[in-house]
Amino acid sequence: MLFFRHLLTAAFLVQFSGLPLPKEEAAAPVALARPSLPAVRSEDQEYIPWIDDRRLLWEDFQGEPKRNTDAVASTSTSLGIAYQVKNSSLTYQITCKFSKIKSWGLVKTDYILAHEQGHFDITELYARKLHQELQDYRFNKRTFRKDVNDIYQRIVKEKEAFQAAYDGQTDHSRNRKQQMQWLEKIGKLLEETADYSAYP
């Protein structure tokens, strides 16, 4: 019996700031990857898992605001994975969380909150993409550790680039037209990836 467990969560807590003040060898596959049972997503004192009907509130931003920055709000999210191999079969669990204690807000308007929710929604999009890719992964007992790590690292890199594009094109929400277009785009992508929202 082959049994491994691996965690890749802690290192990828990413913070995003909103609305800054103006500034100038492959072996034959053994088994298909399959998810474990869907995880129960429950909120605790530190984290909020992404849930479709649970939108962020300003009360969720419990971190101490940083005064030495141009940002007026900051959202901290994480995308994590834990996996194990048993009897030549890969199972995994994915987490998409918002950190209450690392997220903060100075200017608390509905408009800025919508921008910050967009950051959390983007992390969810990439949790779904990770789930899709792991479902499609063909297990290889010789390379699975590297394979899963490579998939995860690539997804995280894509997520970070998407987050940066969101802030860049919206000018951290100051470009209202772009902000509206991006929120529509994110909403559409969430609809299109709904089949992968029940990740374990």
N, C-alpha and C positions, 0 to 999 in steps of 0.2 A: 504494500500500500504506500503510495507516494503522498506525502502530506506537507504542504508548505503554507505559511501565512505571511503576508507582507502588508505593511501599512505605508501609504504615501499621502499623508494628510497635512501634518503640521507645517511643512515648509512652504505651503502655497496659500497662505493667507495674504490676500492682496487688498490694498487700500486704494480707493479712488476718491478724488476730491472734486467737489462740485462748486460751480459758480465762483471762481476766484475774482477778487477785486481787480480792476483793470491794471495792466502792466505793459510797459512798452517791451549561411549554410543550411538548408532547411530539411528536416526529417519529415517523413510522412505524418500527416496529422493523426492524432489519436482520438480526439473527441472535439465536438464543437463547444465553444465557450457557452455557458449558460448562466443566467443570473440566478442568484439565490432568491428566496421569497422576498417580495417587496418589503422594504423596511418601514416600520412605523415612524412617521416623521413627527416628532413631538418637540415642542419648544421647551427650553429651560431658562434658567436665569442668565445664561451667557450667550446662547445661540438661538436663532430662529431658522428653522429649515424652510426652504422655499416650498410654499403651498399656494396653489392657484388662487384661492379665495382669502388668503392672508396677506394683505398689503402692509407695507411698512407705515408706521406712525412715528411722529417726532419723539414720542415717549420711548421708542425703541433705541434711540440714539443716546446712549448713556455715558459715552466716553467724555473725557475732559477735552473741551475745545482747544485746539492749538492756536495760540495767538501770534506766533511768529511765522505765519504763512498768509498767502493771499486768499486761501480757500475759506469759504464760509460754511462748508459742510464736508464731511468725509464719510464714505461708506466702505466698510471692510467686509469682504466676502471670502469664502474659501470653497474650493472644489477638491474633494478628497476621494480616495479609493482605498479599500481594503480587499484583498483577495486571498483565496486559498485554493490549493489543488489537492484533491482527494480521489483516489482511484482513477487517475488520468482524466479528471474533469475539473475545469476551472469554474469556480463560483466567485462572485464579487459583490461588494456593496459600495455604492457611490453616495457621497454626501455633498450637498450644496447648502451652505449656511451663511447667514448674516451674523456678524459679531456685534452684539449690543455694546459691549464694553470698549470696543475699539472704534466704534462709529460715533460721530458727533456732529452737532449742528450749531451754528451761531445765528444764522438768518433762517428762520423757520417759517417758510411760506409753502403753500400747496404746490406752487410751481417748482420750487427747488426740491421738494420731497419727491415729486414725479421724476425729476432727473435722477435722484438717488435710487429710486425704485428701478429705474432703467438699468443701473449698474447691477443690481441684484438679479434682475431678469436675464441679463446677458450671461451671468454665471450659470443660471439655470439652463439656458440654451446649450451651453457647453457641457453641462452634466448630461443632458440628453444625447448630445453628440458622442460623448464618451460611452454611454450605454449602448448606442447603436453600433459603434465600432467594436466594442467588446462582444456584443451578440454575434457579430459577423466574424470574429476572430476564430481561426482554426487552431486549436490547441496543439502545441508542439512541446513535448516533454523536455527536449534539450534546450530550447530557446525561450520558453514562455516568460521567464523573469525579465529578460531583456525586451521581449516583444511587448509585454504589458507596460513596462516602464517607458519604452519608446512611444507607444500610443498615448500614454498619459502625458508625457512631457510635450508632445506635439500639440495635443488638445489644449493644454495650459498655455502654450506659446500663442496659439491661435486666439484663445480667449483674451489674453492680455493685449494682443494687437487690436482686436475688435473693441475692447474697452477704451484703448487709446484713441482709436478712430472716432468713437462716440464722443469723447470729450473734445477731441480736436475739431471735429466738424461742427459741433454745437457750441464751440468756444465755452465749454463748461456750463452750458445751458443759456448763455447770454444771447446766442443767436436763436431767437424764438421760432423762426421758420424752420430752421434745421432741427431744433429740438422736437417740434411737432412731427416732422417727417421721420426722425429717428424713433420716436415712441411708436409711431404707426408701423414702422419696419420691424421693430422688436416684437410688437403684438402679433404681427402677421407670422413671424418666424416661430413664435410660441404656438400658434395654431397649427402651423405646418409640421411641427415636431411633436405634436400631442401624443402620437403613437409611442414615443419613447419617454414619456413623462412618468411612467410607473416603474422607474428604475429601482433596483433593490437597494 
